[in-house]
Amino acid sequence: MEYNELPKTEQTHYYNWSLTAIDCYKRGCICEGCLIQELITSGKCQMKKSVLWLVKKYGMPTEKQERILRINSGLEESKRKRTV
């Protein structure tokens, strides 16, 4: 599936970029070694379809979007505390 193709259905769990979707995008939608892949007990990961849909609808994720998501989730704050 190429980036210009939408999934057959627009039903997706992600309606905007999430940290998980950005991580998948950065990995090139390669499931090997992905934490999400380890959580899936049956079936196939659908994150690639979601990422392709997000790229088509919103464009590539930006560093600013990722930084905001990390701050909102508390990941950036805990990261700062560890370096101090």
Biopython code that builds the backbone (N, CA, C, O; Angstrom):
import numpy as np
from Bio.PDB.StructureBuilder import StructureBuilder

atoms = [
    (1, "MET", "N", (0.843, -1.181, 0.000)),
    (1, "MET", "CA", (0.000, 0.000, 0.000)),
    (1, "MET", "C", (0.887, 1.242, 0.000)),
    (1, "MET", "O", (1.812, 1.346, 0.805)),
    (2, "GLU", "N", (0.613, 2.159, -0.877)),
    (2, "GLU", "CA", (1.400, 3.379, -0.963)),
    (2, "GLU", "C", (0.745, 4.480, -0.137)),
    (2, "GLU", "O", (-0.427, 4.382, 0.228)),
    (3, "TYR", "N", (1.514, 5.528, 0.152)),
    (3, "TYR", "CA", (1.008, 6.617, 0.966)),
    (3, "TYR", "C", (-0.169, 7.345, 0.328)),
    (3, "TYR", "O", (-0.966, 7.958, 1.038)),
    (4, "ASN", "N", (-0.291, 7.292, -0.982)),
    (4, "ASN", "CA", (-1.389, 8.024, -1.625)),
    (4, "ASN", "C", (-2.679, 7.209, -1.667)),
    (4, "ASN", "O", (-3.702, 7.696, -2.149)),
    (5, "GLU", "N", (-2.642, 5.977, -1.170)),
    (5, "GLU", "CA", (-3.841, 5.156, -1.147)),
    (5, "GLU", "C", (-4.490, 5.223, 0.230)),
    (5, "GLU", "O", (-3.805, 5.134, 1.249)),
    (6, "LEU", "N", (-5.792, 5.379, 0.260)),
    (6, "LEU", "CA", (-6.526, 5.339, 1.515)),
    (6, "LEU", "C", (-6.949, 3.908, 1.794)),
    (6, "LEU", "O", (-7.159, 3.136, 0.859)),
    (7, "PRO", "N", (-7.078, 3.541, 3.058)),
    (7, "PRO", "CA", (-7.621, 2.220, 3.345)),
    (7, "PRO", "C", (-9.029, 2.108, 2.766)),
    (7, "PRO", "O", (-9.691, 3.121, 2.539)),
    (8, "LYS", "N", (-9.481, 0.895, 2.531)),
    (8, "LYS", "CA", (-10.808, 0.701, 1.953)),
    (8, "LYS", "C", (-11.899, 1.299, 2.833)),
    (8, "LYS", "O", (-12.942, 1.712, 2.326)),
    (9, "THR", "N", (-11.678, 1.350, 4.114)),
    (9, "THR", "CA", (-12.625, 1.964, 5.035)),
    (9, "THR", "C", (-11.919, 3.093, 5.764)),
    (9, "THR", "O", (-10.729, 3.000, 6.064)),
    (10, "GLU", "N", (-12.638, 4.136, 6.042)),
    (10, "GLU", "CA", (-12.031, 5.239, 6.783)),
    (10, "GLU", "C", (-12.236, 5.063, 8.276)),
    (10, "GLU", "O", (-11.928, 5.965, 9.054)),
    (11, "GLN", "N", (-12.748, 3.921, 8.681)),
    (11, "GLN", "CA", (-12.894, 3.661, 10.102)),
    (11, "GLN", "C", (-11.515, 3.402, 10.670)),
    (11, "GLN", "O", (-10.843, 2.446, 10.282)),
    (12, "THR", "N", (-11.105, 4.234, 11.567)),
    (12, "THR", "CA", (-9.786, 4.125, 12.166)),
    (12, "THR", "C", (-9.874, 4.547, 13.620)),
    (12, "THR", "O", (-10.763, 5.309, 13.998)),
    (13, "HIS", "N", (-8.978, 4.067, 14.414)),
    (13, "HIS", "CA", (-8.949, 4.440, 15.820)),
    (13, "HIS", "C", (-8.320, 5.817, 16.005)),
    (13, "HIS", "O", (-8.464, 6.431, 17.063)),
    (14, "TYR", "N", (-7.639, 6.292, 15.002)),
    (14, "TYR", "CA", (-6.921, 7.552, 15.114)),
    (14, "TYR", "C", (-7.515, 8.588, 14.177)),
    (14, "TYR", "O", (-7.555, 8.394, 12.962)),
    (15, "TYR", "N", (-7.973, 9.685, 14.750)),
    (15, "TYR", "CA", (-8.539, 10.759, 13.946)),
    (15, "TYR", "C", (-7.575, 11.936, 13.875)),
    (15, "TYR", "O", (-7.845, 12.933, 13.206)),
    (16, "ASN", "N", (-6.462, 11.812, 14.562)),
    (16, "ASN", "CA", (-5.397, 12.788, 14.514)),
    (16, "ASN", "C", (-4.121, 12.065, 14.916)),
    (16, "ASN", "O", (-4.174, 10.934, 15.399)),
    (17, "TRP", "N", (-2.993, 12.698, 14.724)),
    (17, "TRP", "CA", (-1.740, 12.052, 15.073)),
    (17, "TRP", "C", (-1.668, 11.772, 16.566)),
    (17, "TRP", "O", (-2.047, 12.612, 17.382)),
    (18, "SER", "N", (-1.184, 10.596, 16.918)),
    (18, "SER", "CA", (-0.917, 10.207, 18.305)),
    (18, "SER", "C", (0.558, 9.837, 18.381)),
    (18, "SER", "O", (1.212, 9.665, 17.352)),
    (19, "LEU", "N", (1.085, 9.714, 19.597)),
    (19, "LEU", "CA", (2.485, 9.313, 19.736)),
    (19, "LEU", "C", (2.724, 7.935, 19.125)),
    (19, "LEU", "O", (3.762, 7.690, 18.511)),
    (20, "THR", "N", (1.763, 7.048, 19.299)),
    (20, "THR", "CA", (1.901, 5.704, 18.740)),
    (20, "THR", "C", (1.932, 5.746, 17.216)),
    (20, "THR", "O", (2.736, 5.060, 16.586)),
    (21, "ALA", "N", (1.055, 6.554, 16.630)),
    (21, "ALA", "CA", (1.016, 6.669, 15.166)),
    (21, "ALA", "C", (2.296, 7.325, 14.643)),
    (21, "ALA", "O", (2.824, 6.918, 13.608)),
    (22, "ILE", "N", (2.793, 8.334, 15.353)),
    (22, "ILE", "CA", (4.041, 8.994, 14.942)),
    (22, "ILE", "C", (5.212, 8.018, 15.032)),
    (22, "ILE", "O", (6.066, 7.991, 14.147)),
    (23, "ASP", "N", (5.255, 7.219, 16.096)),
    (23, "ASP", "CA", (6.311, 6.223, 16.227)),
    (23, "ASP", "C", (6.258, 5.240, 15.061)),
    (23, "ASP", "O", (7.291, 4.898, 14.486)),
    (24, "CYS", "N", (5.058, 4.787, 14.713)),
    (24, "CYS", "CA", (4.892, 3.865, 13.589)),
    (24, "CYS", "C", (5.369, 4.526, 12.293)),
    (24, "CYS", "O", (6.072, 3.905, 11.496)),
    (25, "TYR", "N", (4.985, 5.779, 12.090)),
    (25, "TYR", "CA", (5.404, 6.525, 10.898)),
    (25, "TYR", "C", (6.932, 6.598, 10.822)),
    (25, "TYR", "O", (7.520, 6.355, 9.768)),
    (26, "LYS", "N", (7.570, 6.937, 11.953)),
    (26, "LYS", "CA", (9.029, 7.063, 11.981)),
    (26, "LYS", "C", (9.715, 5.728, 11.705)),
    (26, "LYS", "O", (10.820, 5.697, 11.163)),
    (27, "ARG", "N", (9.071, 4.639, 12.073)),
    (27, "ARG", "CA", (9.630, 3.302, 11.845)),
    (27, "ARG", "C", (9.369, 2.824, 10.422)),
    (27, "ARG", "O", (9.783, 1.727, 10.048)),
    (28, "GLY", "N", (8.686, 3.643, 9.630)),
    (28, "GLY", "CA", (8.362, 3.250, 8.260)),
    (28, "GLY", "C", (7.291, 2.165, 8.221)),
    (28, "GLY", "O", (7.215, 1.387, 7.270)),
    (29, "CYS", "N", (6.468, 2.124, 9.262)),
    (29, "CYS", "CA", (5.392, 1.132, 9.396)),
    (29, "CYS", "C", (5.925, -0.300, 9.369)),
    (29, "CYS", "O", (5.251, -1.220, 8.905)),
    (30, "ILE", "N", (7.139, -0.468, 9.874)),
    (30, "ILE", "CA", (7.735, -1.802, 10.003)),
    (30, "ILE", "C", (7.361, -2.329, 11.383)),
    (30, "ILE", "O", (7.732, -1.743, 12.400)),
    (31, "CYS", "N", (6.631, -3.431, 11.414)),
    (31, "CYS", "CA", (6.111, -3.966, 12.680)),
    (31, "CYS", "C", (7.170, -4.675, 13.523)),
    (31, "CYS", "O", (7.050, -4.721, 14.748)),
    (32, "GLU", "N", (8.188, -5.218, 12.895)),
    (32, "GLU", "CA", (9.197, -5.970, 13.632)),
    (32, "GLU", "C", (9.847, -5.100, 14.711)),
    (32, "GLU", "O", (10.417, -4.049, 14.416)),
    (33, "GLY", "N", (9.754, -5.553, 15.966)),
    (33, "GLY", "CA", (10.333, -4.816, 17.080)),
    (33, "GLY", "C", (9.438, -3.735, 17.656)),
    (33, "GLY", "O", (9.826, -3.069, 18.617)),
    (34, "CYS", "N", (8.265, -3.542, 17.104)),
    (34, "CYS", "CA", (7.339, -2.505, 17.583)),
    (34, "CYS", "C", (6.623, -2.987, 18.839)),
    (34, "CYS", "O", (6.232, -4.151, 18.927)),
    (35, "LEU", "N", (6.453, -2.095, 19.808)),
    (35, "LEU", "CA", (5.754, -2.448, 21.046)),
    (35, "LEU", "C", (4.296, -2.815, 20.800)),
    (35, "LEU", "O", (3.764, -3.702, 21.468)),
    (36, "ILE", "N", (3.652, -2.155, 19.864)),
    (36, "ILE", "CA", (2.252, -2.451, 19.548)),
    (36, "ILE", "C", (2.121, -3.890, 19.064)),
    (36, "ILE", "O", (1.183, -4.591, 19.441)),
    (37, "GLN", "N", (3.047, -4.323, 18.241)),
    (37, "GLN", "CA", (2.999, -5.679, 17.692)),
    (37, "GLN", "C", (3.004, -6.711, 18.816)),
    (37, "GLN", "O", (2.349, -7.748, 18.713)),
    (38, "GLU", "N", (3.745, -6.427, 19.894)),
    (38, "GLU", "CA", (3.802, -7.350, 21.020)),
    (38, "GLU", "C", (2.474, -7.418, 21.775)),
    (38, "GLU", "O", (2.185, -8.423, 22.425)),
    (39, "LEU", "N", (1.672, -6.368, 21.696)),
    (39, "LEU", "CA", (0.392, -6.323, 22.414)),
    (39, "LEU", "C", (-0.736, -7.012, 21.659)),
    (39, "LEU", "O", (-1.747, -7.387, 22.252)),
    (40, "ILE", "N", (-0.565, -7.177, 20.369)),
    (40, "ILE", "CA", (-1.626, -7.771, 19.557)),
    (40, "ILE", "C", (-1.609, -9.283, 19.747)),
    (40, "ILE", "O", (-0.609, -9.949, 19.481)),
    (41, "THR", "N", (-2.736, -9.806, 20.214)),
    (41, "THR", "CA", (-2.805, -11.245, 20.477)),
    (41, "THR", "C", (-3.435, -12.012, 19.323)),
    (41, "THR", "O", (-3.208, -13.212, 19.169)),
    (42, "SER", "N", (-4.216, -11.323, 18.524)),
    (42, "SER", "CA", (-4.814, -12.002, 17.375)),
    (42, "SER", "C", (-4.925, -11.027, 16.210)),
    (42, "SER", "O", (-5.063, -9.820, 16.404)),
    (43, "GLY", "N", (-4.866, -11.555, 15.032)),
    (43, "GLY", "CA", (-5.001, -10.709, 13.851)),
    (43, "GLY", "C", (-3.732, -9.959, 13.524)),
    (43, "GLY", "O", (-2.656, -10.242, 14.051)),
    (44, "LYS", "N", (-3.888, -9.002, 12.645)),
    (44, "LYS", "CA", (-2.756, -8.228, 12.148)),
    (44, "LYS", "C", (-2.899, -6.777, 12.603)),
    (44, "LYS", "O", (-4.009, -6.255, 12.708)),
    (45, "CYS", "N", (-1.788, -6.149, 12.865)),
    (45, "CYS", "CA", (-1.785, -4.744, 13.275)),
    (45, "CYS", "C", (-2.388, -3.881, 12.162)),
    (45, "CYS", "O", (-2.073, -4.059, 10.986)),
    (46, "GLN", "N", (-3.241, -2.964, 12.546)),
    (46, "GLN", "CA", (-3.888, -2.069, 11.591)),
    (46, "GLN", "C", (-3.278, -0.664, 11.616)),
    (46, "GLN", "O", (-3.782, 0.250, 10.963)),
    (47, "MET", "N", (-2.188, -0.501, 12.376)),
    (47, "MET", "CA", (-1.592, 0.825, 12.523)),
    (47, "MET", "C", (-1.112, 1.385, 11.188)),
    (47, "MET", "O", (-1.227, 2.588, 10.952)),
    (48, "LYS", "N", (-0.581, 0.545, 10.319)),
    (48, "LYS", "CA", (-0.097, 1.030, 9.023)),
    (48, "LYS", "C", (-1.235, 1.698, 8.253)),
    (48, "LYS", "O", (-1.042, 2.759, 7.660)),
    (49, "LYS", "N", (-2.418, 1.083, 8.258)),
    (49, "LYS", "CA", (-3.568, 1.686, 7.582)),
    (49, "LYS", "C", (-3.901, 3.039, 8.192)),
    (49, "LYS", "O", (-4.202, 3.996, 7.479)),
    (50, "SER", "N", (-3.845, 3.111, 9.521)),
    (50, "SER", "CA", (-4.140, 4.373, 10.198)),
    (50, "SER", "C", (-3.120, 5.441, 9.834)),
    (50, "SER", "O", (-3.479, 6.589, 9.571)),
    (51, "VAL", "N", (-1.840, 5.059, 9.820)),
    (51, "VAL", "CA", (-0.771, 6.010, 9.496)),
    (51, "VAL", "C", (-0.920, 6.513, 8.061)),
    (51, "VAL", "O", (-0.790, 7.710, 7.804)),
    (52, "LEU", "N", (-1.187, 5.614, 7.144)),
    (52, "LEU", "CA", (-1.369, 6.023, 5.752)),
    (52, "LEU", "C", (-2.553, 6.973, 5.611)),
    (52, "LEU", "O", (-2.491, 7.946, 4.859)),
    (53, "TRP", "N", (-3.632, 6.685, 6.338)),
    (53, "TRP", "CA", (-4.817, 7.544, 6.320)),
    (53, "TRP", "C", (-4.480, 8.919, 6.888)),
    (53, "TRP", "O", (-4.895, 9.935, 6.331)),
    (54, "LEU", "N", (-3.723, 8.961, 8.002)),
    (54, "LEU", "CA", (-3.338, 10.233, 8.622)),
    (54, "LEU", "C", (-2.444, 11.063, 7.705)),
    (54, "LEU", "O", (-2.616, 12.277, 7.601)),
    (55, "VAL", "N", (-1.496, 10.416, 7.042)),
    (55, "VAL", "CA", (-0.607, 11.128, 6.106)),
    (55, "VAL", "C", (-1.432, 11.723, 4.975)),
    (55, "VAL", "O", (-1.225, 12.875, 4.592)),
    (56, "LYS", "N", (-2.353, 10.955, 4.444)),
    (56, "LYS", "CA", (-3.189, 11.440, 3.337)),
    (56, "LYS", "C", (-4.074, 12.598, 3.780)),
    (56, "LYS", "O", (-4.227, 13.581, 3.056)),
    (57, "LYS", "N", (-4.655, 12.480, 4.967)),
    (57, "LYS", "CA", (-5.602, 13.495, 5.446)),
    (57, "LYS", "C", (-4.906, 14.746, 5.995)),
    (57, "LYS", "O", (-5.325, 15.864, 5.698)),
    (58, "TYR", "N", (-3.839, 14.563, 6.800)),
    (58, "TYR", "CA", (-3.217, 15.689, 7.508)),
    (58, "TYR", "C", (-1.791, 15.997, 7.081)),
    (58, "TYR", "O", (-1.249, 17.034, 7.465)),
    (59, "GLY", "N", (-1.172, 15.127, 6.301)),
    (59, "GLY", "CA", (0.229, 15.311, 5.960)),
    (59, "GLY", "C", (1.122, 14.648, 6.993)),
    (59, "GLY", "O", (0.639, 14.065, 7.963)),
    (60, "MET", "N", (2.408, 14.738, 6.782)),
    (60, "MET", "CA", (3.369, 14.096, 7.680)),
    (60, "MET", "C", (3.340, 14.775, 9.049)),
    (60, "MET", "O", (3.096, 15.978, 9.145)),
    (61, "PRO", "N", (3.589, 14.003, 10.106)),
    (61, "PRO", "CA", (3.616, 14.608, 11.440)),
    (61, "PRO", "C", (4.829, 15.517, 11.585)),
    (61, "PRO", "O", (5.879, 15.269, 10.992)),
    (62, "THR", "N", (4.675, 16.559, 12.369)),
    (62, "THR", "CA", (5.781, 17.496, 12.582)),
    (62, "THR", "C", (6.406, 17.260, 13.952)),
    (62, "THR", "O", (5.796, 16.648, 14.830)),
    (63, "GLU", "N", (7.620, 17.750, 14.120)),
    (63, "GLU", "CA", (8.287, 17.654, 15.423)),
    (63, "GLU", "C", (7.496, 18.414, 16.480)),
    (63, "GLU", "O", (7.438, 18.001, 17.638)),
    (64, "LYS", "N", (6.891, 19.520, 16.078)),
    (64, "LYS", "CA", (6.098, 20.308, 17.024)),
    (64, "LYS", "C", (4.898, 19.502, 17.524)),
    (64, "LYS", "O", (4.600, 19.520, 18.719)),
    (65, "GLN", "N", (4.208, 18.800, 16.629)),
    (65, "GLN", "CA", (3.082, 17.960, 17.038)),
    (65, "GLN", "C", (3.539, 16.895, 18.030)),
    (65, "GLN", "O", (2.887, 16.653, 19.046)),
    (66, "GLU", "N", (4.656, 16.270, 17.722)),
    (66, "GLU", "CA", (5.170, 15.220, 18.603)),
    (66, "GLU", "C", (5.544, 15.792, 19.968)),
    (66, "GLU", "O", (5.233, 15.190, 20.995)),
    (67, "ARG", "N", (6.197, 16.928, 19.989)),
    (67, "ARG", "CA", (6.593, 17.566, 21.244)),
    (67, "ARG", "C", (5.368, 17.903, 22.088)),
    (67, "ARG", "O", (5.364, 17.677, 23.298)),
    (68, "ILE", "N", (4.327, 18.446, 21.452)),
    (68, "ILE", "CA", (3.097, 18.790, 22.172)),
    (68, "ILE", "C", (2.447, 17.535, 22.744)),
    (68, "ILE", "O", (2.008, 17.533, 23.895)),
    (69, "LEU", "N", (2.384, 16.469, 21.950)),
    (69, "LEU", "CA", (1.803, 15.218, 22.435)),
    (69, "LEU", "C", (2.596, 14.664, 23.607)),
    (69, "LEU", "O", (2.013, 14.160, 24.566)),
    (70, "ARG", "N", (3.923, 14.750, 23.541)),
    (70, "ARG", "CA", (4.755, 14.254, 24.640)),
    (70, "ARG", "C", (4.538, 15.088, 25.901)),
    (70, "ARG", "O", (4.453, 14.538, 26.999)),
    (71, "ILE", "N", (4.450, 16.382, 25.757)),
    (71, "ILE", "CA", (4.205, 17.252, 26.908)),
    (71, "ILE", "C", (2.836, 16.953, 27.507)),
    (71, "ILE", "O", (2.705, 16.821, 28.724)),
    (72, "ASN", "N", (1.823, 16.847, 26.662)),
    (72, "ASN", "CA", (0.465, 16.571, 27.143)),
    (72, "ASN", "C", (0.347, 15.213, 27.822)),
    (72, "ASN", "O", (-0.463, 15.043, 28.733)),
    (73, "SER", "N", (1.143, 14.256, 27.389)),
    (73, "SER", "CA", (1.067, 12.920, 27.976)),
    (73, "SER", "C", (1.949, 12.798, 29.221)),
    (73, "SER", "O", (1.897, 11.785, 29.918)),
    (74, "GLY", "N", (2.745, 13.805, 29.499)),
    (74, "GLY", "CA", (3.625, 13.767, 30.658)),
    (74, "GLY", "C", (4.972, 13.126, 30.372)),
    (74, "GLY", "O", (5.823, 13.071, 31.259)),
    (75, "LEU", "N", (5.186, 12.643, 29.167)),
    (75, "LEU", "CA", (6.452, 11.988, 28.837)),
    (75, "LEU", "C", (7.604, 12.978, 28.818)),
    (75, "LEU", "O", (8.707, 12.644, 29.248)),
    (76, "GLU", "N", (7.373, 14.168, 28.336)),
    (76, "GLU", "CA", (8.437, 15.167, 28.239)),
    (76, "GLU", "C", (8.867, 15.610, 29.636)),
    (76, "GLU", "O", (10.055, 15.812, 29.887)),
    (77, "GLU", "N", (7.909, 15.758, 30.537)),
    (77, "GLU", "CA", (8.210, 16.188, 31.898)),
    (77, "GLU", "C", (9.045, 15.142, 32.625)),
    (77, "GLU", "O", (10.024, 15.481, 33.289)),
    (78, "SER", "N", (8.664, 13.872, 32.505)),
    (78, "SER", "CA", (9.420, 12.815, 33.177)),
    (78, "SER", "C", (10.819, 12.688, 32.564)),
    (78, "SER", "O", (11.776, 12.349, 33.260)),
    (79, "LYS", "N", (10.932, 12.956, 31.280)),
    (79, "LYS", "CA", (12.227, 12.907, 30.607)),
    (79, "LYS", "C", (13.138, 14.007, 31.159)),
    (79, "LYS", "O", (14.325, 13.774, 31.387)),
    (80, "ARG", "N", (12.574, 15.221, 31.378)),
    (80, "ARG", "CA", (13.343, 16.328, 31.918)),
    (80, "ARG", "C", (13.814, 16.022, 33.342)),
    (80, "ARG", "O", (14.944, 16.343, 33.711)),
    (81, "LYS", "N", (12.945, 15.405, 34.130)),
    (81, "LYS", "CA", (13.292, 15.102, 35.526)),
    (81, "LYS", "C", (14.459, 14.124, 35.603)),
    (81, "LYS", "O", (15.297, 14.233, 36.499)),
    (82, "ARG", "N", (14.524, 13.169, 34.676)),
    (82, "ARG", "CA", (15.589, 12.179, 34.673)),
    (82, "ARG", "C", (16.944, 12.802, 34.327)),
    (82, "ARG", "O", (17.981, 12.331, 34.793)),
    (83, "THR", "N", (16.935, 13.859, 33.513)),
    (83, "THR", "CA", (18.206, 14.464, 33.091)),
    (83, "THR", "C", (18.730, 15.458, 34.109)),
    (83, "THR", "O", (19.893, 15.854, 34.035)),
    (84, "VAL", "N", (17.894, 15.873, 35.068)),
    (84, "VAL", "CA", (18.311, 16.863, 36.063)),
    (84, "VAL", "C", (19.052, 16.212, 37.200)),
    (84, "VAL", "O", (19.479, 16.896, 38.131)),
]
sb = StructureBuilder()
sb.init_structure("model")
sb.init_model(0)
sb.init_chain("A")
sb.init_seg("    ")
for serial, (resi, resn, name, xyz) in enumerate(atoms, 1):
    if name == "N":
        sb.init_residue(resn, " ", resi, " ")
    sb.init_atom(name, np.array(xyz, "f"), 0.0, 1.0, " ", f" {name:<3s}", serial, name[0])
structure = sb.get_structure()
